[in-house]
Amino acid sequence: MLFQLAKRFPHMVDVWQVASSSEGRNIYAIKVMHCYLKDAAKRFSFAQIGYPSNTKKPILWIDAGIHAREWIAHSTALYIIWQVREVCHQKKMDIVVVPNTNPDGYEYSRKINRMWRKTSDQCSGVDGNRNYPFHFGEEGVSHWPCQYVSYTLLITSQHFVY
């Protein structure tokens, strides 16, 4: 769907590979350009908009699918892309969406264990949103990687995306 949108709307949609998973799956982002937030906000409630240091135009970043078993997140991200594309017509902001940040875990949850939430197979996978060095892992998680909800000390200690 991402590449179909880019082909159909080349003046406002761009798709590129942002990373590869540890199992070699591609992770893509789609950028919907020239959006006017006021129109988009009528349809969506965006939590936060930031300004990257090298631009004066705001960018809204949406990522989905960090937990493998939460399949609806992927669909929701794709739906947002389609809806936002319909209301974007002025050069006020760009929206970047990564609909599947965890393709390895997603495939594992589809083929092996439907309730799997981590990035890869059982002991080498990490809980993606508990793997950043900012107050994560303080409560409710195990420090043992084979546990259901675990984290590693730093994002660089497990190369689930590189």
N, C-alpha and C positions, 0 to 999 in steps of 0.2 A: 504494500500500500504506500509506503514512503516514496519509493521510486516512481510509482504511478502518479502521485501528487506532484512530484518535482517535474515530471515530464508534461503533465497537464497544465501546470502553472509555473513555468520557468522564471517568470518575472517576479515571483514572490515566494517561491519555495526552493530551498537548497538542502540536499542530503549529503552527509559525509560520514565516514567511519571515524569514530572518536577513540576507539580502543579495540583490543582483542581480549577475549577471556582466556583463562589459563588453559582451556581445552581448545583454543583456537577459533572460537566463534566470534564473528564480527559484532561489534556494538555500534549502532548507528544513531546519529542525531539528525533531527530535521529542524530547519530554521524557517519560520514563517516571518517574512520581512514586511516592513511598512505598515505596522499595526497602530491603530489609534486606541489607546487603552479605554477611553471613555465608552466607546461602542462595545468593546469586548467585555468590559465590566458589567454591562447590562445583562450578560448571559452567564458570567462566571464570577466566582468569588476567589480572586487570586490572593494568596497569603502574603507574598512579599515580592517586591520588585527592587532590583538593585542596579547600580551603575558600575560597570567594570571601570577600572582605573584609566583605560585607554580610550574611552568613548564618552560622549555626552548624551548619547541615546540610551535610554534604559533597556535592559534585557530581562525578560522573564524566563527563568529556567525551570523546567518541569522534568523530573525523572520518575520513572515508574518501574515496577517489577524487581525491586531490590530483594523482596522476599519471594522465593521461587513459587510457593504455593498460592500466592495471591494473584491469580490469573486475571481477575477483573481489572487490575491496575493497568495492564497492557492495553486492554480494550478501551478503558477510560482515557488513557493518554492519546490513543488514536482518534477517539471521538472528539477530544479537545482540539487536536490538530485540525480536524475537518471543520469544526464549528468556528474556531478562531480564524481560519482561512476565509470564511465567508464574511467576516466583519472587518477584516484588515484592508484598509484602502489608503491610509495616510502614512507618511513617513515619520511616525512618532516613536515607535519602539519595535524591537524584534523579539520574537518568542522562539526559544530553543527547547525542543522536547526530545528526551531520550526514552523511547517507549519500553525498552527492555535492558535494564542495567545489569541483569543477572541471567544471561542466556544459558549458562551451564546448569545452574540450579533449576531454571525453568524446564529444561529438557529432562533433568533427573526427576522432577516432580511429575512430569507427564508420563514417563516411561517406567519408573521404578517405585517411587514413594510419593503418593499424591500430597501428603502433608509436609513434605520436605520444604524447609525455608532457607537453608544456607546456600552458599555459592557453588558447591560442587558435591562430590560424593562425601560419605559420612564423616570420616575423620579429617580429611584435608579441607573441607569447606568451612567457611566462617559465616557468621551472621552479619551480613553486609552493613546494616545500619548500627552495629555495635563495634565497628572496627576503625573508628576514628579517634584520634587522641584529644577529645574534648568531652570530658565528664561521662564518657561511655564506659561501661563495665564497672560502675560504682555499686550498682544494686541489681539484683535479680538475674545475674548471669553467672555462668560457670567459667572458670579459667582453664578448664580442660577441653581441648578442641573436639573430643568425641561426644560431649554432652549436647543435648538438644539445642539449648540456647547458650552459645559460647561466643567469646571474642578473643582476639589476639591483642598483644600490647600496642602495636602500631600498624597502621594500614600497610606499611612496607614489609611487615614480617610475613605476610601471606600474599603471594603474587596471583590473586584471583583476577586481576585486571592489570594489563601492562601495555 
